[in-house]
Amino acid sequence: MYTIGEVSEMFGLPISTLRYYDKQGLFPNMERVSGIRKFGDTEIEALRVIECLKKAGMEIKDIRQFMDWCAEGPSTYPQRKAMFEERKAHMEAEIAHMNRALDMLKFKCWYYEQAIQDGSEDRLKALIPDHLPEGIQKAYENAHS
């Protein structure tokens, strides 16, 4: 069992956030000793899932729905799986978007490093778009897709 302070440190979350999650019903079976919250393995795992879903862009009300489904039992497995599939697709699209931005940054870093070495952009402009070095070509193409 962990105190709220220990869990706060473990996850790098403010104590107020953990209290908020509790008030929102995200830890339905949390044990209390003399009114003090005690986080067990169930709450720790729930918190891992909560933080994952939050990072995946899910709102607390939807996370609460997931927790309610968990409490309902096996009959809600299809809804839970569908929710995770939707979040996974959302994250994959977000990652693809971020990878395009990262590839633009890679291309521009390479481009300006070459421009610095050459003292101009003339040679580089002649390489774009089809005659770039292989790794840079791939980054350029992804950034411009």
N, CA, C and O atoms as a GROMACS GRO file, in nm:
protein
  580
    1MET      N    1   0.084  -0.118   0.000
    1MET     CA    2   0.000   0.000   0.000
    1MET      C    3   0.089   0.125   0.000
    1MET      O    4   0.194   0.129   0.063
    2TYR      N    5   0.041   0.224  -0.073
    2TYR     CA    6   0.117   0.349  -0.087
    2TYR      C    7   0.031   0.466  -0.041
    2TYR      O    8  -0.091   0.464  -0.053
    3THR      N    9   0.098   0.567   0.011
    3THR     CA   10   0.028   0.690   0.048
    3THR      C   11   0.013   0.775  -0.078
    3THR      O   12   0.076   0.749  -0.180
    4ILE      N   13  -0.071   0.876  -0.068
    4ILE     CA   14  -0.092   0.966  -0.182
    4ILE      C   15   0.038   1.039  -0.218
    4ILE      O   16   0.064   1.067  -0.336
    5GLY      N   17   0.118   1.071  -0.117
    5GLY     CA   18   0.246   1.137  -0.141
    5GLY      C   19   0.343   1.047  -0.217
    5GLY      O   20   0.413   1.094  -0.307
    6GLU      N   21   0.346   0.919  -0.181
    6GLU     CA   22   0.434   0.825  -0.249
    6GLU      C   23   0.391   0.806  -0.395
    6GLU      O   24   0.475   0.801  -0.485
    7VAL      N   25   0.260   0.797  -0.417
    7VAL     CA   26   0.209   0.780  -0.554
    7VAL      C   27   0.235   0.907  -0.635
    7VAL      O   28   0.267   0.900  -0.754
    8SER      N   29   0.220   1.021  -0.572
    8SER     CA   30   0.249   1.148  -0.637
    8SER      C   31   0.393   1.151  -0.688
    8SER      O   32   0.418   1.190  -0.802
    9GLU      N   33   0.486   1.109  -0.605
    9GLU     CA   34   0.627   1.106  -0.645
    9GLU      C   35   0.652   1.000  -0.752
    9GLU      O   36   0.727   1.023  -0.847
   10MET      N   37   0.590   0.883  -0.736
   10MET     CA   38   0.608   0.772  -0.828
   10MET      C   39   0.569   0.811  -0.971
   10MET      O   40   0.637   0.774  -1.067
   11PHE      N   41   0.459   0.885  -0.983
   11PHE     CA   42   0.406   0.919  -1.115
   11PHE      C   43   0.438   1.063  -1.158
   11PHE      O   44   0.407   1.102  -1.271
   12GLY      N   45   0.500   1.141  -1.069
   12GLY     CA   46   0.528   1.280  -1.103
   12GLY      C   47   0.401   1.362  -1.120
   12GLY      O   48   0.396   1.453  -1.203
   13LEU      N   49   0.300   1.330  -1.041
   13LEU     CA   50   0.172   1.401  -1.047
   13LEU      C   51   0.149   1.478  -0.918
   13LEU      O   52   0.188   1.433  -0.811
   14PRO      N   53   0.085   1.594  -0.928
   14PRO     CA   54   0.050   1.666  -0.805
   14PRO      C   55  -0.052   1.586  -0.723
   14PRO      O   56  -0.135   1.515  -0.779
   15ILE      N   57  -0.044   1.598  -0.593
   15ILE     CA   58  -0.140   1.532  -0.505
   15ILE      C   59  -0.282   1.576  -0.540
   15ILE      O   60  -0.375   1.496  -0.532
   16SER      N   61  -0.298   1.701  -0.578
   16SER     CA   62  -0.431   1.752  -0.613
   16SER      C   63  -0.490   1.675  -0.732
   16SER      O   64  -0.611   1.655  -0.738
   17THR      N   65  -0.407   1.634  -0.826
   17THR     CA   66  -0.454   1.556  -0.941
   17THR      C   67  -0.504   1.419  -0.895
   17THR      O   68  -0.608   1.372  -0.942
   18LEU      N   69  -0.432   1.357  -0.805
   18LEU     CA   70  -0.474   1.226  -0.754
   18LEU      C   71  -0.605   1.238  -0.676
   18LEU      O   72  -0.692   1.151  -0.687
   19ARG      N   73  -0.619   1.343  -0.600
   19ARG     CA   74  -0.746   1.366  -0.528
   19ARG      C   75  -0.860   1.389  -0.627
   19ARG      O   76  -0.970   1.338  -0.607
   20TYR      N   77  -0.832   1.464  -0.732
   20TYR     CA   78  -0.933   1.490  -0.835
   20TYR      C   79  -0.977   1.359  -0.902
   20TYR      O   80  -1.097   1.336  -0.919
   21TYR      N   81  -0.882   1.275  -0.938
   21TYR     CA   82  -0.915   1.146  -0.998
   21TYR      C   83  -1.004   1.065  -0.904
   21TYR      O   84  -1.101   1.002  -0.947
   22ASP      N   85  -0.969   1.067  -0.777
   22ASP     CA   86  -1.048   0.992  -0.679
   22ASP      C   87  -1.190   1.048  -0.672
   22ASP      O   88  -1.287   0.972  -0.670
   23LYS      N   89  -1.203   1.180  -0.668
   23LYS     CA   90  -1.337   1.243  -0.662
   23LYS      C   91  -1.418   1.215  -0.788
   23LYS      O   92  -1.541   1.213  -0.784
   24GLN      N   93  -1.348   1.193  -0.899
   24GLN     CA   94  -1.416   1.162  -1.024
   24GLN      C   95  -1.455   1.014  -1.034
   24GLN      O   96  -1.513   0.970  -1.134
   25GLY      N   97  -1.424   0.938  -0.932
   25GLY     CA   98  -1.463   0.797  -0.928
   25GLY      C   99  -1.370   0.704  -1.004
   25GLY      O  100  -1.411   0.595  -1.042
   26LEU      N  101  -1.246   0.746  -1.026
   26LEU     CA  102  -1.154   0.664  -1.103
   26LEU      C  103  -1.085   0.555  -1.019
   26LEU      O  104  -1.019   0.467  -1.074
   27PHE      N  105  -1.102   0.562  -0.888
   27PHE     CA  106  -1.049   0.459  -0.798
   27PHE      C  107  -1.165   0.409  -0.709
   27PHE      O  108  -1.166   0.436  -0.589
   28PRO      N  109  -1.260   0.339  -0.767
   28PRO     CA  110  -1.385   0.308  -0.695
   28PRO      C  111  -1.369   0.224  -0.569
   28PRO      O  112  -1.451   0.235  -0.478
   29ASN      N  113  -1.268   0.142  -0.562
   29ASN     CA  114  -1.253   0.054  -0.445
   29ASN      C  115  -1.132   0.088  -0.359
   29ASN      O  116  -1.078   0.002  -0.290
   30MET      N  117  -1.090   0.214  -0.365
   30MET     CA  118  -0.971   0.253  -0.290
   30MET      C  119  -0.996   0.237  -0.139
   30MET      O  120  -1.098   0.279  -0.086
   31GLU      N  121  -0.898   0.177  -0.075
   31GLU     CA  122  -0.906   0.159   0.070
   31GLU      C  123  -0.869   0.289   0.140
   31GLU      O  124  -0.783   0.364   0.094
   32ARG      N  125  -0.935   0.313   0.251
   32ARG     CA  126  -0.903   0.428   0.334
   32ARG      C  127  -0.882   0.381   0.477
   32ARG      O  128  -0.959   0.299   0.529
   33VAL      N  129  -0.778   0.433   0.539
   33VAL     CA  130  -0.750   0.401   0.679
   33VAL      C  131  -0.757   0.532   0.754
   33VAL      O  132  -0.674   0.621   0.735
   34SER      N  133  -0.857   0.545   0.841
   34SER     CA  134  -0.882   0.669   0.915
   34SER      C  135  -0.896   0.787   0.819
   34SER      O  136  -0.847   0.897   0.848
   35GLY      N  137  -0.961   0.765   0.707
   35GLY     CA  138  -0.985   0.870   0.608
   35GLY      C  139  -0.868   0.897   0.515
   35GLY      O  140  -0.880   0.979   0.424
   36ILE      N  141  -0.757   0.829   0.536
   36ILE     CA  142  -0.637   0.848   0.453
   36ILE      C  143  -0.642   0.748   0.337
   36ILE      O  144  -0.660   0.628   0.357
   37ARG      N  145  -0.625   0.799   0.215
   37ARG     CA  146  -0.625   0.713   0.096
   37ARG      C  147  -0.504   0.621   0.098
   37ARG      O  148  -0.392   0.663   0.127
   38LYS      N  149  -0.529   0.496   0.066
   38LYS     CA  150  -0.421   0.398   0.053
   38LYS      C  151  -0.430   0.337  -0.087
   38LYS      O  152  -0.530   0.274  -0.123
   39PHE      N  153  -0.325   0.358  -0.164
   39PHE     CA  154  -0.320   0.309  -0.301
   39PHE      C  155  -0.260   0.169  -0.303
   39PHE      O  156  -0.146   0.150  -0.261
   40GLY      N  157  -0.337   0.073  -0.352
   40GLY     CA  158  -0.287  -0.063  -0.368
   40GLY      C  159  -0.247  -0.087  -0.513
   40GLY      O  160  -0.246   0.005  -0.595
   41ASP      N  161  -0.213  -0.212  -0.542
   41ASP     CA  162  -0.172  -0.248  -0.678
   41ASP      C  163  -0.280  -0.219  -0.781
   41ASP      O  164  -0.250  -0.181  -0.894
   42THR      N  165  -0.408  -0.237  -0.743
   42THR     CA  166  -0.519  -0.211  -0.835
   42THR      C  167  -0.522  -0.064  -0.874
   42THR      O  168  -0.539  -0.031  -0.991
   43GLU      N  169  -0.507   0.025  -0.777
   43GLU     CA  170  -0.509   0.170  -0.805
   43GLU      C  171  -0.386   0.213  -0.883
   43GLU      O  172  -0.394   0.301  -0.969
   44ILE      N  173  -0.272   0.152  -0.854
   44ILE     CA  174  -0.149   0.185  -0.927
   44ILE      C  175  -0.165   0.147  -1.075
   44ILE      O  176  -0.129   0.225  -1.164
   45GLU      N  177  -0.219   0.028  -1.101
   45GLU     CA  178  -0.240  -0.013  -1.240
   45GLU      C  179  -0.345   0.076  -1.307
   45GLU      O  180  -0.329   0.114  -1.422
   46ALA      N  181  -0.452   0.109  -1.233
   46ALA     CA  182  -0.554   0.199  -1.288
   46ALA      C  183  -0.491   0.333  -1.323
   46ALA      O  184  -0.523   0.391  -1.426
   47LEU      N  185  -0.402   0.382  -1.240
   47LEU     CA  186  -0.337   0.510  -1.265
   47LEU      C  187  -0.248   0.503  -1.389
   47LEU      O  188  -0.240   0.600  -1.465
   48ARG      N  189  -0.183   0.392  -1.410
   48ARG     CA  190  -0.102   0.375  -1.532
   48ARG      C  191  -0.192   0.386  -1.656
   48ARG      O  192  -0.157   0.452  -1.754
   49VAL      N  193  -0.308   0.320  -1.650
   49VAL     CA  194  -0.402   0.325  -1.763
   49VAL      C  195  -0.458   0.466  -1.778
   49VAL      O  196  -0.467   0.516  -1.890
   50ILE      N  197  -0.494   0.529  -1.669
   50ILE     CA  198  -0.548   0.666  -1.673
   50ILE      C  199  -0.449   0.761  -1.739
   50ILE      O  200  -0.486   0.838  -1.828
   51GLU      N  201  -0.325   0.755  -1.696
   51GLU     CA  202  -0.223   0.844  -1.752
   51GLU      C  203  -0.198   0.814  -1.900
   51GLU      O  204  -0.175   0.906  -1.979
   52CYS      N  205  -0.202   0.687  -1.938
   52CYS     CA  206  -0.188   0.650  -2.079
   52CYS      C  207  -0.302   0.712  -2.160
   52CYS      O  208  -0.278   0.774  -2.263
   53LEU      N  209  -0.424   0.695  -2.113
   53LEU     CA  210  -0.540   0.746  -2.185
   53LEU      C  211  -0.540   0.898  -2.192
   53LEU      O  212  -0.580   0.956  -2.294
   54LYS      N  213  -0.496   0.964  -2.086
   54LYS     CA  214  -0.487   1.110  -2.087
   54LYS      C  215  -0.384   1.154  -2.192
   54LYS      O  216  -0.410   1.248  -2.268
   55LYS      N  217  -0.269   1.088  -2.195
   55LYS     CA  218  -0.166   1.122  -2.294
   55LYS      C  219  -0.215   1.095  -2.435
   55LYS      O  220  -0.169   1.157  -2.531
   56ALA      N  221  -0.308   1.002  -2.448
   56ALA     CA  222  -0.366   0.969  -2.579
   56ALA      C  223  -0.481   1.063  -2.614
   56ALA      O  224  -0.549   1.043  -2.715
   57GLY      N  225  -0.504   1.165  -2.531
   57GLY     CA  226  -0.604   1.267  -2.562
   57GLY      C  227  -0.744   1.240  -2.511
   57GLY      O  228  -0.838   1.309  -2.551
   58MET      N  229  -0.761   1.144  -2.424
   58MET     CA  230  -0.894   1.111  -2.375
   58MET      C  231  -0.931   1.201  -2.256
   58MET      O  232  -0.847   1.232  -2.173
   59GLU      N  233  -1.056   1.240  -2.251
   59GLU     CA  234  -1.106   1.324  -2.143
   59GLU      C  235  -1.143   1.239  -2.022
   59GLU      O  236  -1.173   1.120  -2.035
   60ILE      N  237  -1.142   1.302  -1.905
   60ILE     CA  238  -1.172   1.232  -1.780
   60ILE      C  239  -1.308   1.164  -1.785
   60ILE      O  240  -1.322   1.052  -1.736
   61LYS      N  241  -1.409   1.229  -1.842
   61LYS     CA  242  -1.544   1.168  -1.846
   61LYS      C  243  -1.541   1.036  -1.924
   61LYS      O  244  -1.612   0.943  -1.890
   62ASP      N  245  -1.459   1.029  -2.029
   62ASP     CA  246  -1.448   0.906  -2.106
   62ASP      C  247  -1.365   0.801  -2.032
   62ASP      O  248  -1.392   0.681  -2.043
   63ILE      N  249  -1.266   0.845  -1.958
   63ILE     CA  250  -1.189   0.752  -1.875
   63ILE      C  251  -1.280   0.696  -1.766
   63ILE      O  252  -1.272   0.577  -1.733
   64ARG      N  253  -1.365   0.780  -1.710
   64ARG     CA  254  -1.461   0.733  -1.609
   64ARG      C  255  -1.553   0.628  -1.669
   64ARG      O  256  -1.586   0.529  -1.603
   65GLN      N  257  -1.595   0.648  -1.793
   65GLN     CA  258  -1.678   0.548  -1.861
   65GLN      C  259  -1.605   0.415  -1.870
   65GLN      O  260  -1.663   0.309  -1.846
   66PHE      N  261  -1.477   0.420  -1.904
   66PHE     CA  262  -1.396   0.298  -1.909
   66PHE      C  263  -1.393   0.230  -1.772
   66PHE      O  264  -1.410   0.108  -1.764
   67MET      N  265  -1.372   0.307  -1.667
   67MET     CA  266  -1.368   0.250  -1.532
   67MET      C  267  -1.503   0.188  -1.496
   67MET      O  268  -1.508   0.083  -1.432
   68ASP      N  269  -1.611   0.252  -1.538
   68ASP     CA  270  -1.744   0.196  -1.514
   68ASP      C  271  -1.760   0.063  -1.587
   68ASP      O  272  -1.815  -0.032  -1.532
   69TRP      N  273  -1.711   0.057  -1.711
   69TRP     CA  274  -1.717  -0.068  -1.786
   69TRP      C  275  -1.638  -0.178  -1.715
   69TRP      O  276  -1.682  -0.293  -1.709
   70CYS      N  277  -1.522  -0.141  -1.660
   70CYS     CA  278  -1.442  -0.240  -1.587
   70CYS      C  279  -1.522  -0.295  -1.470
   70CYS      O  280  -1.520  -0.415  -1.443
   71ALA      N  281  -1.592  -0.207  -1.399
   71ALA     CA  282  -1.672  -0.250  -1.285
   71ALA      C  283  -1.789  -0.339  -1.327
   71ALA      O  284  -1.834  -0.424  -1.250
   72GLU      N  285  -1.839  -0.318  -1.449
   72GLU     CA  286  -1.951  -0.399  -1.498
   72GLU      C  287  -1.910  -0.542  -1.531
   72GLU      O  288  -1.994  -0.631  -1.529
   73GLY      N  289  -1.785  -0.564  -1.559
   73GLY     CA  290  -1.738  -0.699  -1.583
   73GLY      C  291  -1.717  -0.735  -1.729
   73GLY      O  292  -1.711  -0.648  -1.816
   74PRO      N  293  -1.705  -0.866  -1.754
   74PRO     CA  294  -1.669  -0.918  -1.886
   74PRO      C  295  -1.763  -0.880  -2.000
   74PRO      O  296  -1.721  -0.878  -2.116
   75SER      N  297  -1.886  -0.849  -1.971
   75SER     CA  298  -1.980  -0.815  -2.079
   75SER      C  299  -1.938  -0.688  -2.153
   75SER      O  300  -1.985  -0.664  -2.264
   76THR      N  301  -1.851  -0.609  -2.093
   76THR     CA  302  -1.808  -0.483  -2.155
   76THR      C  303  -1.674  -0.495  -2.226
   76THR      O  304  -1.619  -0.394  -2.271
   77TYR      N  305  -1.619  -0.616  -2.236
   77TYR     CA  306  -1.492  -0.632  -2.307
   77TYR      C  307  -1.495  -0.572  -2.447
   77TYR      O  308  -1.400  -0.504  -2.486
   78PRO      N  309  -1.602  -0.595  -2.525
   78PRO     CA  310  -1.603  -0.537  -2.661
   78PRO      C  311  -1.596  -0.383  -2.660
   78PRO      O  312  -1.527  -0.324  -2.744
   79GLN      N  313  -1.666  -0.317  -2.568
   79GLN     CA  314  -1.662  -0.172  -2.560
   79GLN      C  315  -1.522  -0.124  -2.520
   79GLN      O  316  -1.470  -0.026  -2.574
   80ARG      N  317  -1.461  -0.194  -2.426
   80ARG     CA  318  -1.328  -0.155  -2.381
   80ARG      C  319  -1.227  -0.171  -2.495
   80ARG      O  320  -1.143  -0.084  -2.517
   81LYS      N  321  -1.235  -0.284  -2.566
   81LYS     CA  322  -1.143  -0.307  -2.677
   81LYS      C  323  -1.162  -0.200  -2.784
   81LYS      O  324  -1.064  -0.145  -2.835
   82ALA      N  325  -1.286  -0.169  -2.818
   82ALA     CA  326  -1.315  -0.067  -2.919
   82ALA      C  327  -1.259   0.069  -2.877
   82ALA      O  328  -1.206   0.143  -2.960
   83MET      N  329  -1.270   0.101  -2.750
   83MET     CA  330  -1.216   0.228  -2.700
   83MET      C  331  -1.064   0.233  -2.718
   83MET      O  332  -1.010   0.334  -2.763
   84PHE      N  333  -0.996   0.123  -2.684
   84PHE     CA  334  -0.851   0.120  -2.700
   84PHE      C  335  -0.812   0.121  -2.848
   84PHE      O  336  -0.712   0.184  -2.884
   85GLU      N  337  -0.887   0.054  -2.933
   85GLU     CA  338  -0.859   0.056  -3.077
   85GLU      C  339  -0.870   0.198  -3.131
   85GLU      O  340  -0.786   0.242  -3.210
   86GLU      N  341  -0.973   0.271  -3.089
   86GLU     CA  342  -0.993   0.409  -3.134
   86GLU      C  343  -0.878   0.498  -3.087
   86GLU      O  344  -0.826   0.578  -3.165
   87ARG      N  345  -0.837   0.484  -2.962
   87ARG     CA  346  -0.726   0.565  -2.909
   87ARG      C  347  -0.597   0.529  -2.980
   87ARG      O  348  -0.516   0.617  -3.007
   88LYS      N  349  -0.576   0.400  -3.009
   88LYS     CA  350  -0.456   0.356  -3.079
   88LYS      C  351  -0.450   0.421  -3.217
   88LYS      O  352  -0.345   0.472  -3.258
   89ALA      N  353  -0.561   0.419  -3.290
   89ALA     CA  354  -0.565   0.482  -3.423
   89ALA      C  355  -0.538   0.631  -3.412
   89ALA      O  356  -0.466   0.688  -3.496
   90HIS      N  357  -0.594   0.695  -3.311
   90HIS     CA  358  -0.571   0.838  -3.288
   90HIS      C  359  -0.421   0.864  -3.266
   90HIS      O  360  -0.365   0.956  -3.324
   91MET      N  361  -0.358   0.783  -3.181
   91MET     CA  362  -0.217   0.803  -3.151
   91MET      C  363  -0.129   0.775  -3.272
   91MET      O  364  -0.030   0.846  -3.295
   92GLU      N  365  -0.163   0.673  -3.351
   92GLU     CA  366  -0.085   0.644  -3.470
   92GLU      C  367  -0.090   0.761  -3.569
   92GLU      O  368   0.011   0.794  -3.630
   93ALA      N  369  -0.207   0.822  -3.583
   93ALA     CA  370  -0.219   0.938  -3.671
   93ALA      C  371  -0.137   1.055  -3.616
   93ALA      O  372  -0.072   1.126  -3.692
   94GLU      N  373  -0.142   1.073  -3.486
   94GLU     CA  374  -0.065   1.180  -3.422
   94GLU      C  375   0.085   1.158  -3.439
   94GLU      O  376   0.160   1.253  -3.465
   95ILE      N  377   0.129   1.035  -3.424
   95ILE     CA  378   0.271   1.002  -3.441
   95ILE      C  379   0.315   1.028  -3.585
   95ILE      O  380   0.423   1.081  -3.608
   96ALA      N  381   0.232   0.990  -3.681
   96ALA     CA  382   0.265   1.015  -3.822
   96ALA      C  383   0.279   1.165  -3.847
   96ALA      O  384   0.370   1.208  -3.919
   97HIS      N  385   0.191   1.243  -3.790
   97HIS     CA  386   0.196   1.389  -3.803
   97HIS      C  387   0.326   1.443  -3.741
   97HIS      O  388   0.394   1.527  -3.801
   98MET      N  389   0.360   1.394  -3.624
   98MET     CA  390   0.482   1.439  -3.556
   98MET      C  391   0.606   1.394  -3.633
   98MET      O  392   0.705   1.468  -3.639
   99ASN      N  393   0.603   1.275  -3.692
   99ASN     CA  394   0.717   1.227  -3.771
   99ASN      C  395   0.739   1.313  -3.895
   99ASN      O  396   0.853   1.334  -3.936
  100ARG      N  397   0.631   1.363  -3.956
  100ARG     CA  398   0.647   1.454  -4.070
  100ARG      C  399   0.717   1.582  -4.024
  100ARG      O  400   0.807   1.632  -4.092
  101ALA      N  401   0.676   1.633  -3.910
  101ALA     CA  402   0.740   1.755  -3.857
  101ALA      C  403   0.886   1.727  -3.823
  101ALA      O  404   0.973   1.810  -3.852
  102LEU      N  405   0.914   1.613  -3.764
  102LEU     CA  406   1.052   1.577  -3.730
  102LEU      C  407   1.137   1.564  -3.856
  102LEU      O  408   1.252   1.609  -3.859
  103ASP      N  409   1.081   1.504  -3.959
  103ASP     CA  410   1.156   1.491  -4.084
  103ASP      C  411   1.185   1.627  -4.147
  103ASP      O  412   1.291   1.646  -4.206
  104MET      N  413   1.093   1.721  -4.136
  104MET     CA  414   1.120   1.857  -4.187
  104MET      C  415   1.237   1.918  -4.109
  104MET      O  416   1.325   1.980  -4.168
  105LEU      N  417   1.238   1.900  -3.979
  105LEU     CA  418   1.348   1.953  -3.897
  105LEU      C  419   1.480   1.886  -3.936
  105LEU      O  420   1.582   1.954  -3.948
  106LYS      N  421   1.479   1.755  -3.956
  106LYS     CA  422   1.600   1.684  -3.999
  106LYS      C  423   1.650   1.739  -4.133
  106LYS      O  424   1.769   1.768  -4.150
  107PHE      N  425   1.557   1.752  -4.227
  107PHE     CA  426   1.594   1.803  -4.359
  107PHE      C  427   1.655   1.943  -4.348
  107PHE      O  428   1.760   1.969  -4.406
  108LYS      N  429   1.590   2.032  -4.273
  108LYS     CA  430   1.638   2.170  -4.262
  108LYS      C  431   1.772   2.177  -4.189
  108LYS      O  432   1.858   2.259  -4.224
  109CYS      N  433   1.792   2.092  -4.088
  109CYS     CA  434   1.923   2.090  -4.021
  109CYS      C  435   2.032   2.050  -4.120
  109CYS      O  436   2.138   2.113  -4.127
  110TRP      N  437   2.005   1.943  -4.197
  110TRP     CA  438   2.101   1.901  -4.298
  110TRP      C  439   2.124   2.012  -4.402
  110TRP      O  440   2.237   2.043  -4.437
  111TYR      N  441   2.014   2.071  -4.449
  111TYR     CA  442   2.020   2.174  -4.552
  111TYR      C  443   2.109   2.290  -4.509
  111TYR      O  444   2.196   2.334  -4.583
  112TYR      N  445   2.086   2.340  -4.389
  112TYR     CA  446   2.163   2.457  -4.346
  112TYR      C  447   2.306   2.422  -4.306
  112TYR      O  448   2.394   2.506  -4.314
  113GLU      N  449   2.329   2.299  -4.263
  113GLU     CA  450   2.466   2.256  -4.239
  113GLU      C  451   2.544   2.258  -4.372
  113GLU      O  452   2.658   2.303  -4.377
  114GLN      N  453   2.480   2.208  -4.479
  114GLN     CA  454   2.542   2.209  -4.611
  114GLN      C  455   2.560   2.352  -4.661
  114GLN      O  456   2.664   2.385  -4.718
  115ALA      N  457   2.460   2.437  -4.640
  115ALA     CA  458   2.469   2.577  -4.685
  115ALA      C  459   2.583   2.649  -4.614
  115ALA      O  460   2.652   2.730  -4.674
  116ILE      N  461   2.602   2.618  -4.486
  116ILE     CA  462   2.712   2.678  -4.411
  116ILE      C  463   2.845   2.634  -4.470
  116ILE      O  464   2.935   2.715  -4.491
  117GLN      N  465   2.857   2.504  -4.499
  117GLN     CA  466   2.981   2.452  -4.557
  117GLN      C  467   3.008   2.511  -4.695
  117GLN      O  468   3.122   2.545  -4.728
  118ASP      N  469   2.902   2.523  -4.775
  118ASP     CA  470   2.917   2.573  -4.912
  118ASP      C  471   2.927   2.724  -4.919
  118ASP      O  472   2.984   2.778  -5.013
  119GLY      N  473   2.874   2.792  -4.822
  119GLY     CA  474   2.870   2.938  -4.826
  119GLY      C  475   2.754   2.992  -4.907
  119GLY      O  476   2.741   3.113  -4.924
  120SER      N  477   2.669   2.903  -4.958
  120SER     CA  478   2.550   2.945  -5.032
  120SER      C  479   2.453   2.827  -5.040
  120SER      O  480   2.484   2.715  -4.999
  121GLU      N  481   2.335   2.854  -5.095
  121GLU     CA  482   2.233   2.751  -5.113
  121GLU      C  483   2.226   2.702  -5.258
  121GLU      O  484   2.144   2.616  -5.289
  122ASP      N  485   2.310   2.754  -5.346
  122ASP     CA  486   2.299   2.725  -5.489
  122ASP      C  487   2.303   2.575  -5.519
  122ASP      O  488   2.215   2.523  -5.588
  123ARG      N  489   2.404   2.505  -5.469
  123ARG     CA  490   2.416   2.361  -5.495
  123ARG      C  491   2.295   2.286  -5.441
  123ARG      O  492   2.245   2.194  -5.505
  124LEU      N  493   2.250   2.325  -5.323
  124LEU     CA  494   2.138   2.256  -5.258
  124LEU      C  495   2.008   2.272  -5.336
  124LEU      O  496   1.932   2.176  -5.350
  125LYS      N  497   1.984   2.391  -5.385
  125LYS     CA  498   1.861   2.415  -5.461
  125LYS      C  499   1.855   2.326  -5.584
  125LYS      O  500   1.747   2.285  -5.627
  126ALA      N  501   1.972   2.296  -5.641
  126ALA     CA  502   1.976   2.210  -5.759
  126ALA      C  503   1.948   2.063  -5.724
  126ALA      O  504   1.911   1.985  -5.811
  127LEU      N  505   1.967   2.027  -5.597
  127LEU     CA  506   1.944   1.888  -5.554
  127LEU      C  507   1.796   1.858  -5.526
  127LEU      O  508   1.753   1.743  -5.531
  128ILE      N  509   1.721   1.962  -5.497
  128ILE     CA  510   1.580   1.945  -5.456
  128ILE      C  511   1.492   1.939  -5.580
  128ILE      O  512   1.510   2.022  -5.669
  129PRO      N  513   1.400   1.848  -5.592
  129PRO     CA  514   1.360   1.751  -5.491
  129PRO      C  515   1.414   1.611  -5.512
  129PRO      O  516   1.400   1.526  -5.424
  130ASP      N  517   1.475   1.582  -5.626
  130ASP     CA  518   1.502   1.442  -5.662
  130ASP      C  519   1.645   1.395  -5.646
  130ASP      O  520   1.671   1.276  -5.666
  131HIS      N  521   1.739   1.480  -5.611
  131HIS     CA  522   1.879   1.438  -5.611
  131HIS      C  523   1.946   1.454  -5.474
  131HIS      O  524   2.067   1.473  -5.464
  132LEU      N  525   1.866   1.445  -5.370
  132LEU     CA  526   1.918   1.455  -5.234
  132LEU      C  527   1.980   1.322  -5.192
  132LEU      O  528   1.945   1.218  -5.248
  133PRO      N  529   2.072   1.324  -5.095
  133PRO     CA  530   2.124   1.197  -5.042
  133PRO      C  531   2.008   1.111  -4.990
  133PRO      O  532   1.906   1.165  -4.946
  134GLU      N  533   2.022   0.979  -4.994
  134GLU     CA  534   1.912   0.886  -4.967
  134GLU      C  535   1.835   0.914  -4.837
  134GLU      O  536   1.713   0.931  -4.840
  135GLY      N  537   1.905   0.920  -4.724
  135GLY     CA  538   1.838   0.943  -4.596
  135GLY      C  539   1.766   1.077  -4.591
  135GLY      O  540   1.656   1.088  -4.538
  136ILE      N  541   1.828   1.177  -4.647
  136ILE     CA  542   1.769   1.310  -4.651
  136ILE      C  543   1.653   1.312  -4.750
  136ILE      O  544   1.554   1.382  -4.728
  137GLN      N  545   1.666   1.238  -4.858
  137GLN     CA  546   1.558   1.228  -4.957
  137GLN      C  547   1.430   1.176  -4.891
  137GLN      O  548   1.322   1.229  -4.912
  138LYS      N  549   1.445   1.071  -4.810
  138LYS     CA  550   1.329   1.011  -4.742
  138LYS      C  551   1.267   1.111  -4.644
  138LYS      O  552   1.145   1.123  -4.636
  139ALA      N  553   1.351   1.181  -4.570
  139ALA     CA  554   1.300   1.282  -4.474
  139ALA      C  555   1.228   1.393  -4.551
  139ALA      O  556   1.121   1.437  -4.510
  140TYR      N  557   1.287   1.438  -4.661
  140TYR     CA  558   1.226   1.544  -4.741
  140TYR      C  559   1.090   1.500  -4.794
  140TYR      O  560   0.992   1.574  -4.784
  141GLU      N  561   1.085   1.380  -4.849
  141GLU     CA  562   0.959   1.329  -4.905
  141GLU      C  563   0.851   1.316  -4.799
  141GLU      O  564   0.736   1.353  -4.822
  142ASN      N  565   0.888   1.262  -4.682
  142ASN     CA  566   0.789   1.248  -4.574
  142ASN      C  567   0.741   1.384  -4.526
  142ASN      O  568   0.623   1.404  -4.500
  143ALA      N  569   0.833   1.478  -4.514
  143ALA     CA  570   0.798   1.612  -4.467
  143ALA      C  571   0.707   1.684  -4.565
  143ALA      O  572   0.630   1.772  -4.526
  144HIS      N  573   0.716   1.648  -4.692
  144HIS     CA  574   0.638   1.716  -4.794
  144HIS      C  575   0.519   1.633  -4.843
  144HIS      O  576   0.455   1.668  -4.943
  145SER      N  577   0.488   1.524  -4.772
  145SER     CA  578   0.374   1.440  -4.813
  145SER      C  579   0.242   1.493  -4.759
  145SER      O  580   0.137   1.434  -4.784
   0.00000   0.00000   0.00000
